[in-house]
Amino acid sequence: MTLRRSVLLLPVLTLSIGCSIDFDRFLGGNRDAGAALGDLPDAATGADALVPGDASSPTDATVARDTGTTTDAPPARDALPAVDVVAVPDVPVAMDAVVLDAPVARDVVAVLDAPVARDVVAVPDVPAARDVVAVPDVPAARDVVAVPDVPPPLCSPGSASCATATARRVCSSDGRAYVTTECPAAVGASGVCASGRCAIACLAGRGDCDGNPANGCEADLSVSASHCGLCGRACVGATRCASGVCAALAPVPDLLRPWVSMGVAVDGAGRVSAVGGLWAGYSAVDTHDAWDPATNAWTARAPLPESLVHPGLVADGMGRIYSVGGRDGGGTESVRVWVYDWSSDAWTARAPLATGRWAIAVATGRDGRIYAFGGEMFRDTSYGAQVYDPASNRWTSLAPMPVARGFARAATAADGRIWVVGGRDLSTYLSSTSVYDPATNTWVAGPSLPVNRSAAGVTLGPDGRIYVAGGESASSSVSAAVYQLNGAGTAWASRAALPLGRSHHGFVTLRDGRLASVGGGASSGRIATVNTYDAAADTWR
């Protein structure tokens, strides 16, 4: 219908007629067919010249031809050249090109083979691409990176903490384990852990009064005269520390008999042993009596295996009592060495001296070994110096003393050096002192005493000073003088004198801090008296 309207609008009437004839041919060649369409008479709206039945209309010739009457046909054919000018004959070609070839154009546009293109674009094998991109085997990568079999770090490498109240643990270098060690104990103390560090905790009744953890809790607060109950609380005057309380000190009772030229020493428990010497006539004895501070009484203990006068008596680093040398009842110098065990109440022989001597100066060093200096031999005085090691049971020779001494006494100072004081060389009484340094095996001269002194008592006091008491300045001339070495070790100062002058006595430091002079020989003869000295108060009792 659209094509017909376009032809009717053409300005040339002959073209319209020709097109009408052509269109009628297209509709079946008769008007009845066109009338059957129902709308053909009204198709050309406003075009009266084209109404059928109009005799004056040029279209009649066309109608007549359509119905078989062709007498007027030639005039109509004469109009054909006009149609040729307008190029109407080419219309069918144009129509054929547009209409007939449309399917071909549609074939190109529709792209019937689109599925092939889709095969390429859609990539049906996408899962294979996903296999590459998504990496389905991710767990294998996690095996390498995450290391699932290795636990996470437990701690920061090198950090320390307390595993228990007594054990310290340190984190290993890889942070995955702890190394745990027990905190070490010390003297009078147990090892404890605090804030990741090992420390010491003093046992009941003990105190670290010098502030040095290396030597543990060195002070026994139950009996220490300088640290009674508390560090720094000293018991002064005639008092003692008992169960951590300063109380009046009971006097040490006198010996069981008058006694002289015996050896006297204090063991590790504070007990005082007196061994050998003379008390019955002029014969050496094997007597052994001991004073126990717990009972404040003297009792008889196992006698020495041999009778000796002037034995050197000393306690080793373990608190055991040793008897070194001496002279027997026949006047022969002894080489024997004996050690006494309180628990078994028995004496045992140890390695002997190389040569027998008596009236030897003995002392225990800070190293726990026993040092022996000088002594008397038959018609001679010794320069000799030896040291005994309880662990190896062996004596070793040391550098000899600068001065030969017998009846000298020795004490170990707070700095570890050993002072050998006074004595005599045969009949010559000495005021000089010699100082031995175990660290260097050398001797130096110390300050001389104000007077000559032999067979005196020498001990280290609770104040770290060396004290000298009594002795002889000449044959049968006993002294009551007491001297104290100053802190610098350069001079001697006088202190309160003994209540009674004496020599060949025992002079020791008790565990409660008092100094005790035990027995000895006075101008009146042998005595059993025990006097005690309070260094802080400078008084004797």
C-alpha positions as CSV (number, residue, x, y, z in Angstrom):
1,M,0.0,0.0,0.0
2,T,2.8,2.4,0.7
3,L,4.4,1.8,-2.7
4,R,1.1,2.6,-4.4
5,R,0.7,5.9,-2.7
6,S,4.2,6.9,-3.7
7,V,3.4,6.3,-7.3
8,L,0.1,8.3,-7.2
9,L,2.0,11.4,-6.0
10,L,4.1,11.5,-9.1
11,P,3.4,14.8,-11.1
12,V,3.2,13.1,-14.5
13,L,-0.3,11.6,-15.1
14,T,0.9,9.1,-17.6
15,L,3.3,7.7,-15.1
16,S,0.4,7.4,-12.7
17,I,-1.7,5.5,-15.2
18,G,1.2,3.2,-16.1
19,C,1.8,2.5,-12.5
20,S,-1.9,1.9,-12.0
21,I,-1.9,-0.6,-14.8
22,D,1.2,-2.3,-13.5
23,F,-0.3,-2.4,-10.0
24,D,-3.6,-3.8,-11.3
25,R,-1.6,-6.5,-13.1
26,F,0.1,-7.2,-9.8
27,L,-3.4,-7.4,-8.1
28,G,-4.7,-10.0,-10.5
29,G,-5.6,-8.1,-13.7
30,N,-9.3,-7.3,-13.1
31,R,-11.3,-4.8,-11.2
32,D,-13.3,-7.5,-9.6
33,A,-10.2,-8.7,-7.8
34,G,-9.4,-5.2,-6.8
35,A,-13.0,-4.7,-5.7
36,A,-12.7,-7.8,-3.7
37,L,-10.2,-6.1,-1.5
38,G,-13.0,-3.9,-0.2
39,D,-10.8,-0.7,0.1
40,L,-9.6,-0.3,-3.5
41,P,-12.3,2.4,-4.5
42,D,-11.2,4.5,-1.5
43,A,-7.5,3.9,-1.9
44,A,-6.7,7.2,-3.7
45,T,-8.1,9.7,-1.3
46,G,-8.8,13.0,-3.1
47,A,-7.9,11.7,-6.6
48,D,-11.2,11.9,-8.5
49,A,-9.6,11.5,-12.0
50,L,-8.9,8.0,-10.9
51,V,-12.4,7.0,-9.9
52,P,-13.6,4.0,-12.0
53,G,-16.4,4.5,-14.5
54,D,-15.4,8.0,-15.5
55,A,-15.4,8.0,-19.4
56,S,-13.4,11.1,-19.7
57,S,-10.6,9.7,-17.6
58,P,-7.6,8.5,-19.5
59,T,-7.7,5.5,-17.4
60,D,-10.6,4.1,-19.3
61,A,-8.2,2.8,-21.8
62,T,-6.5,0.9,-19.1
63,V,-9.8,-0.5,-17.9
64,A,-10.8,-1.5,-21.3
65,R,-7.5,-3.3,-21.8
66,D,-7.9,-5.0,-18.5
67,T,-11.4,-6.3,-19.5
68,G,-10.2,-7.3,-23.0
69,T,-11.2,-4.2,-25.0
70,T,-8.0,-2.9,-26.5
71,T,-9.1,-0.5,-29.2
72,D,-7.8,2.4,-27.4
73,A,-4.5,0.8,-26.5
74,P,-2.3,2.5,-29.1
75,P,-2.7,5.9,-27.5
76,A,-1.7,4.4,-24.3
77,R,1.4,2.9,-25.8
78,D,2.3,6.2,-27.2
79,A,2.8,7.4,-23.6
80,L,5.4,4.9,-23.0
81,P,8.3,7.1,-24.0
82,A,7.3,9.4,-21.2
83,V,7.5,6.5,-18.9
84,D,11.0,5.7,-20.2
85,V,12.1,9.3,-19.6
86,V,10.9,9.1,-16.0
87,A,12.8,5.8,-15.7
88,V,9.7,4.0,-14.6
89,P,10.8,0.8,-16.4
90,D,13.7,0.7,-13.9
91,V,11.4,0.6,-11.0
92,P,11.0,-3.1,-11.1
93,V,14.8,-3.5,-11.1
94,A,15.0,-1.2,-8.0
95,M,12.2,-3.2,-6.4
96,D,14.0,-6.4,-7.3
97,A,17.3,-5.1,-5.8
98,V,15.7,-3.9,-2.7
99,V,13.2,-6.6,-2.1
100,L,14.6,-9.7,-3.7
101,D,18.1,-9.2,-2.5
102,A,17.0,-8.5,1.1
103,P,17.4,-12.0,2.3
104,V,21.0,-11.9,1.2
105,A,21.6,-8.7,3.2
106,R,19.8,-10.3,6.1
107,D,22.0,-13.4,5.8
108,V,25.1,-11.1,6.2
109,V,23.6,-9.1,9.0
110,A,22.2,-12.0,11.0
111,V,25.5,-13.8,10.8
112,L,24.0,-17.3,10.8
113,D,27.2,-18.8,11.8
114,A,27.1,-16.8,15.1
115,P,27.5,-19.9,17.2
116,V,31.0,-20.2,15.8
117,A,31.8,-16.7,16.9
118,R,30.3,-17.5,20.3
119,D,32.5,-20.5,20.6
120,V,35.6,-18.3,20.3
121,V,34.3,-15.5,22.5
122,A,32.6,-17.4,25.2
123,V,35.5,-19.9,25.5
124,P,33.5,-22.9,26.6
125,D,36.7,-24.3,28.2
126,V,36.7,-21.6,30.9
127,P,37.2,-24.1,33.6
128,A,40.6,-24.8,32.2
129,A,41.4,-21.1,32.5
130,R,40.2,-21.1,36.0
131,D,42.5,-24.0,36.8
132,V,45.4,-21.8,35.9
133,V,44.2,-18.5,37.5
134,A,42.5,-19.8,40.7
135,V,45.4,-22.2,41.4
136,P,43.3,-25.0,42.9
137,D,46.4,-26.5,44.5
138,V,46.7,-23.6,47.0
139,P,47.2,-26.0,49.9
140,A,50.6,-26.9,48.4
141,A,51.6,-23.2,48.6
142,R,50.4,-23.0,52.2
143,D,52.6,-26.0,53.0
144,V,55.7,-24.0,52.1
145,V,54.7,-20.6,53.5
146,A,52.5,-21.3,56.5
147,V,54.6,-24.3,57.7
148,P,51.6,-25.8,59.4
149,D,53.7,-28.3,61.4
150,V,55.7,-25.5,63.2
151,P,54.0,-24.1,66.3
152,P,53.9,-20.3,66.7
153,P,56.7,-18.7,68.8
154,L,56.1,-19.2,72.5
155,C,58.2,-16.2,73.7
156,S,60.6,-13.5,72.7
157,P,64.1,-14.9,72.2
158,G,66.4,-14.2,75.2
159,S,63.6,-13.1,77.5
160,A,63.6,-14.5,81.0
161,S,60.9,-15.3,83.4
162,C,60.4,-17.5,86.5
163,A,59.3,-21.0,85.8
164,T,58.8,-21.7,89.5
165,A,59.6,-19.9,92.7
166,T,63.1,-21.4,92.6
167,A,63.7,-21.8,88.8
168,R,64.4,-19.4,86.0
169,R,63.6,-19.9,82.4
170,V,65.1,-18.2,79.4
171,C,63.5,-18.2,75.9
172,S,65.6,-19.9,73.3
173,S,67.0,-18.1,70.3
174,D,64.2,-19.3,68.0
175,G,61.5,-18.3,70.5
176,R,60.0,-21.8,70.5
177,A,61.3,-23.3,73.7
178,Y,62.4,-22.4,77.2
179,V,65.6,-23.4,79.0
180,T,64.9,-23.8,82.7
181,T,67.6,-23.8,85.4
182,E,67.3,-24.0,89.2
183,C,68.5,-20.9,91.0
184,P,71.6,-21.9,93.0
185,A,71.5,-21.9,96.8
186,A,74.2,-20.3,98.9
187,V,75.5,-20.4,102.5
188,G,72.5,-19.9,104.8
189,A,70.2,-19.2,101.8
190,S,68.1,-20.9,99.2
191,G,67.9,-19.9,95.6
192,V,64.8,-18.1,94.4
193,C,63.5,-16.5,91.2
194,A,62.1,-13.0,91.2
195,S,61.1,-11.1,88.0
196,G,63.1,-13.5,85.8
197,R,66.3,-13.2,87.9
198,C,67.9,-15.6,90.3
199,A,68.4,-14.3,93.8
200,I,68.9,-15.7,97.3
201,A,66.4,-15.9,100.2
202,C,68.0,-16.1,103.6
203,L,66.9,-19.0,105.7
204,A,65.3,-18.4,109.0
205,G,67.8,-16.9,111.4
206,R,70.3,-16.0,108.7
207,G,71.1,-12.6,107.2
208,D,73.0,-11.1,104.3
209,C,74.5,-8.4,106.4
210,D,77.5,-7.6,104.2
211,G,75.2,-7.1,101.1
212,N,77.2,-9.6,99.1
213,P,75.0,-12.4,97.6
214,A,78.2,-14.3,96.6
215,N,78.8,-15.5,100.1
216,G,75.1,-16.0,100.8
217,C,73.5,-15.1,104.1
218,E,76.7,-15.2,106.1
219,A,75.4,-13.9,109.4
220,D,73.8,-16.2,112.0
221,L,71.3,-13.8,113.4
222,S,70.5,-16.1,116.3
223,V,73.9,-15.8,117.9
224,S,75.9,-13.1,116.0
225,A,77.2,-10.4,118.5
226,S,77.3,-7.9,115.6
227,H,74.0,-8.8,114.0
228,C,71.7,-10.1,116.7
229,G,68.2,-10.7,115.3
230,L,68.8,-8.0,112.7
231,C,71.7,-7.0,110.5
232,G,73.7,-4.2,112.3
233,R,72.2,-4.8,115.8
234,A,75.2,-5.5,118.0
235,C,75.2,-6.8,121.5
236,V,77.6,-4.7,123.6
237,G,78.9,-4.9,127.1
238,A,78.4,-8.1,129.1
239,T,75.6,-9.3,126.7
240,R,75.4,-12.0,124.2
241,C,73.1,-12.8,121.3
242,A,70.8,-15.7,122.2
243,S,68.0,-16.7,119.9
244,G,68.3,-13.4,118.2
245,V,68.1,-11.4,121.4
246,C,70.9,-9.6,123.2
247,A,71.0,-10.9,126.7
248,A,73.4,-10.8,129.6
249,L,76.3,-13.2,128.9
250,A,76.9,-15.9,131.3
251,P,80.6,-16.2,132.3
252,V,82.5,-19.0,130.6
253,P,83.3,-21.5,133.4
254,D,86.9,-22.2,134.3
255,L,88.7,-25.3,133.1
256,L,88.2,-28.6,134.9
257,R,91.9,-28.3,136.0
258,P,94.8,-25.9,136.0
259,W,96.3,-26.2,132.6
260,V,99.3,-24.8,130.6
261,S,101.0,-25.3,127.2
262,M,98.0,-26.9,125.7
263,G,96.5,-26.3,122.3
264,V,93.1,-24.4,122.1
265,A,90.9,-24.0,119.1
266,V,87.2,-23.3,118.2
267,D,85.4,-25.7,115.9
268,G,82.6,-24.9,113.4
269,A,79.9,-25.1,116.0
270,G,81.5,-22.7,118.4
271,R,82.8,-25.4,120.7
272,V,86.2,-24.8,122.3
273,S,88.6,-27.7,122.6
274,A,91.7,-27.8,124.9
275,V,94.2,-30.6,124.0
276,G,97.5,-31.9,125.4
277,G,99.8,-29.7,127.4
278,L,100.8,-29.9,131.1
279,W,98.5,-30.1,134.1
280,A,99.9,-33.0,136.2
281,G,103.6,-32.4,136.9
282,Y,105.8,-31.9,133.9
283,S,104.7,-34.8,131.8
284,A,102.8,-34.2,128.6
285,V,99.2,-35.3,128.6
286,D,96.7,-36.5,126.0
287,T,93.7,-34.8,127.7
288,H,91.0,-33.4,125.6
289,D,88.3,-31.2,127.2
290,A,85.7,-29.2,125.4
291,W,83.4,-26.3,126.2
292,D,80.0,-26.2,124.5
293,P,78.2,-22.8,124.4
294,A,74.9,-24.6,124.2
295,T,75.4,-26.0,127.7
296,N,78.0,-23.5,129.0
297,A,80.0,-26.4,130.4
298,W,83.3,-28.2,130.0
299,T,83.2,-31.9,129.3
300,A,85.8,-34.6,128.6
301,R,86.1,-35.8,125.1
302,A,88.1,-38.6,123.4
303,P,91.8,-38.1,124.3
304,L,94.5,-37.4,121.8
305,P,96.1,-40.7,120.5
306,E,99.5,-39.5,121.9
307,S,100.5,-37.3,124.8
308,L,101.9,-34.0,123.6
309,V,102.9,-30.6,124.9
310,H,102.7,-27.4,122.8
311,P,100.8,-29.0,120.0
312,G,99.6,-26.6,117.3
313,L,95.7,-26.7,117.4
314,V,93.6,-25.3,114.7
315,A,90.2,-25.8,112.9
316,D,90.1,-26.3,109.2
317,G,87.6,-24.8,106.7
318,M,85.1,-27.4,107.6
319,G,85.3,-26.7,111.3
320,R,87.2,-29.9,112.2
321,I,90.0,-29.7,114.8
322,Y,93.6,-30.6,113.8
323,S,96.6,-31.2,116.1
324,V,99.9,-30.5,114.3
325,G,103.3,-31.5,115.8
326,G,104.2,-31.0,119.4
327,R,106.6,-32.7,121.8
328,D,106.0,-36.0,123.5
329,G,106.7,-36.8,127.1
330,G,110.2,-37.9,126.3
331,G,111.1,-34.6,124.7
332,T,110.9,-35.8,121.1
333,E,109.4,-33.5,118.4
334,S,106.4,-35.1,116.8
335,V,105.7,-35.2,113.1
336,R,102.1,-36.5,113.6
337,V,99.0,-34.8,112.5
338,W,95.6,-35.7,113.9
339,V,92.1,-34.7,113.0
340,Y,89.1,-34.8,115.4
341,D,85.5,-35.5,114.5
342,W,83.0,-34.3,117.0
343,S,80.1,-36.5,115.8
344,S,82.2,-39.7,116.2
345,D,84.3,-38.4,119.1
346,A,87.4,-39.9,117.5
347,W,90.8,-38.9,116.2
348,T,92.2,-39.9,112.8
349,A,95.8,-39.7,111.6
350,R,96.6,-37.5,108.6
351,A,99.6,-36.9,106.5
352,P,102.6,-36.1,108.8
353,L,105.0,-33.2,108.7
354,A,108.3,-33.6,106.9
355,T,110.2,-32.8,110.1
356,G,109.0,-32.9,113.7
357,R,108.5,-29.5,115.4
358,W,106.7,-28.2,118.5
359,A,105.4,-24.7,119.5
360,I,104.4,-24.2,115.9
361,A,102.4,-21.1,114.8
362,V,99.3,-22.5,113.0
363,A,96.4,-20.7,111.2
364,T,93.6,-21.6,108.8
365,G,93.7,-19.6,105.6
366,R,90.7,-18.1,103.7
367,D,91.1,-21.0,101.3
368,G,90.4,-23.5,104.1
369,R,94.0,-24.9,104.1
370,I,96.1,-25.1,107.2
371,Y,99.3,-23.1,107.4
372,A,102.2,-24.0,109.8
373,F,105.1,-21.7,110.4
374,G,108.4,-22.1,112.4
375,G,108.5,-24.0,115.6
376,E,111.1,-25.5,117.9
377,M,113.4,-28.4,117.0
378,F,116.2,-30.0,119.0
379,R,118.4,-27.0,119.8
380,D,117.2,-25.1,116.9
381,T,114.4,-22.8,115.7
382,S,112.7,-23.3,112.3
383,Y,112.3,-20.9,109.4
384,G,110.0,-23.4,107.7
385,A,106.6,-22.7,106.2
386,Q,104.2,-25.4,104.9
387,V,100.6,-25.7,104.0
388,Y,98.3,-28.6,104.4
389,D,95.4,-29.3,102.0
390,P,92.6,-31.4,103.7
391,A,91.2,-32.3,100.3
392,S,94.4,-34.0,99.1
393,N,95.9,-34.8,102.5
394,R,99.2,-33.4,101.4
395,W,101.7,-30.9,102.8
396,T,103.5,-28.4,100.5
397,S,106.5,-26.3,101.3
398,L,106.2,-22.5,101.0
399,A,108.6,-19.6,100.9
400,P,110.5,-19.7,104.3
401,M,109.9,-17.0,106.9
402,P,112.4,-14.1,106.9
403,V,112.9,-14.7,110.7
404,A,113.1,-18.1,112.5
405,R,110.4,-18.2,115.2
406,G,109.3,-20.7,117.8
407,F,106.5,-20.0,120.4
408,A,105.1,-17.5,117.9
409,R,101.4,-17.2,117.3
410,A,99.5,-16.7,114.0
411,A,96.2,-15.3,112.8
412,T,94.6,-14.8,109.4
413,A,93.5,-11.2,108.8
414,A,90.4,-10.0,107.1
415,D,92.3,-9.5,103.8
416,G,93.5,-13.1,103.8
417,R,97.1,-12.4,104.8
418,I,98.5,-14.3,107.7
419,W,100.3,-12.5,110.5
420,V,103.0,-14.4,112.5
421,V,103.6,-12.4,115.7
422,G,106.6,-12.4,118.2
423,G,108.0,-15.6,119.5
424,R,111.6,-16.4,120.1
425,D,114.6,-17.7,118.3
426,L,116.1,-20.1,120.9
427,S,116.7,-17.6,123.7
428,T,116.1,-14.4,121.9
429,Y,112.6,-12.9,122.5
430,L,111.1,-11.1,119.5
431,S,108.8,-8.1,119.0
432,S,108.9,-8.3,115.2
433,T,106.0,-9.6,113.0
434,S,106.1,-11.2,109.5
435,V,103.1,-11.1,107.1
436,Y,102.6,-13.9,104.6
437,D,100.5,-13.5,101.4
438,P,99.1,-16.9,100.2
439,A,98.2,-15.3,96.9
440,T,101.8,-14.5,96.0
441,N,103.7,-16.8,98.4
442,T,105.7,-13.9,99.6
443,W,106.6,-12.3,103.0
444,V,106.8,-8.7,104.2
445,A,107.7,-7.3,107.5
446,G,104.8,-5.9,109.6
447,P,104.9,-3.4,112.4
448,S,106.7,-4.5,115.6
449,L,105.0,-4.9,118.9
450,P,105.7,-2.3,121.5
451,V,107.6,-4.9,123.5
452,N,109.1,-8.4,123.0
453,R,106.5,-11.1,123.2
454,S,106.7,-14.9,123.2
455,A,104.1,-17.6,124.0
456,A,101.4,-14.9,123.8
457,G,97.8,-15.3,122.5
458,V,96.9,-14.0,119.0
459,T,93.4,-14.0,117.5
460,L,91.3,-12.1,115.0
461,G,88.5,-10.1,116.8
462,P,84.9,-9.6,115.6
463,D,85.9,-6.1,114.5
464,G,88.4,-7.5,112.0
465,R,91.4,-6.4,114.1
466,I,94.2,-8.7,115.3
467,Y,94.6,-8.8,119.1
468,V,97.7,-9.9,121.1
469,A,97.3,-10.8,124.8
470,G,99.7,-11.8,127.5
471,G,102.9,-13.8,126.9
472,E,106.4,-13.5,128.1
473,S,108.9,-10.7,127.5
474,A,111.7,-12.7,129.1
475,S,112.1,-16.0,130.8
476,S,109.6,-16.3,133.7
477,S,108.3,-12.8,133.1
478,V,104.6,-13.0,132.2
479,S,102.6,-10.0,130.9
480,A,98.9,-8.9,131.1
481,A,99.3,-6.4,128.2
482,V,96.8,-6.4,125.3
483,Y,97.5,-4.9,121.9
484,Q,95.3,-4.2,119.0
485,L,96.4,-3.8,115.3
486,N,95.0,-0.7,113.7
487,G,92.7,-0.9,110.6
488,A,95.6,0.0,108.2
489,G,97.8,-2.7,109.7
490,T,100.6,-0.2,110.4
491,A,100.7,0.1,114.2
492,W,99.7,-1.5,117.5
493,A,97.6,0.2,120.1
494,S,97.2,-0.8,123.8
495,R,93.8,-2.1,125.1
496,A,92.5,-3.0,128.5
497,A,94.9,-5.5,130.2
498,L,94.1,-9.0,131.2
499,P,92.8,-9.4,134.8
500,L,95.8,-11.7,135.4
501,G,99.0,-11.8,133.5
502,R,99.7,-15.2,131.8
503,S,101.6,-17.0,129.0
504,H,101.3,-20.3,127.2
505,H,97.6,-19.9,127.3
506,G,94.8,-20.3,124.8
507,F,93.4,-17.1,123.2
508,V,90.5,-17.5,120.9
509,T,87.4,-15.7,119.5
510,L,84.2,-17.2,120.7
511,R,81.2,-17.5,118.4
512,D,79.3,-14.8,120.4
513,G,82.1,-12.3,119.6
514,R,83.9,-12.3,122.9
515,L,87.6,-13.0,123.1
516,A,88.6,-15.7,125.7
517,S,91.9,-16.3,127.5
518,V,91.9,-19.9,128.6
519,G,94.2,-21.3,131.4
520,G,98.0,-20.8,131.0
521,G,100.8,-20.1,133.3
522,A,100.8,-17.1,135.7
523,S,103.4,-15.9,138.0
524,S,101.8,-18.0,140.6
525,G,101.8,-21.1,138.5
526,R,99.3,-23.0,136.3
527,I,95.8,-21.6,136.2
528,A,92.3,-22.9,135.2
529,T,90.8,-19.4,134.9
530,V,88.9,-18.3,131.8
531,N,88.5,-14.6,131.2
532,T,86.5,-13.0,128.4
533,Y,87.0,-9.7,126.7
534,D,84.3,-7.4,125.1
535,A,86.1,-5.6,122.3
536,A,83.3,-3.1,121.8
537,A,83.4,-2.1,125.5
538,D,87.1,-2.8,125.9
539,T,86.4,-4.7,129.2
540,W,87.4,-8.0,130.6
541,R,85.3,-10.3,132.7
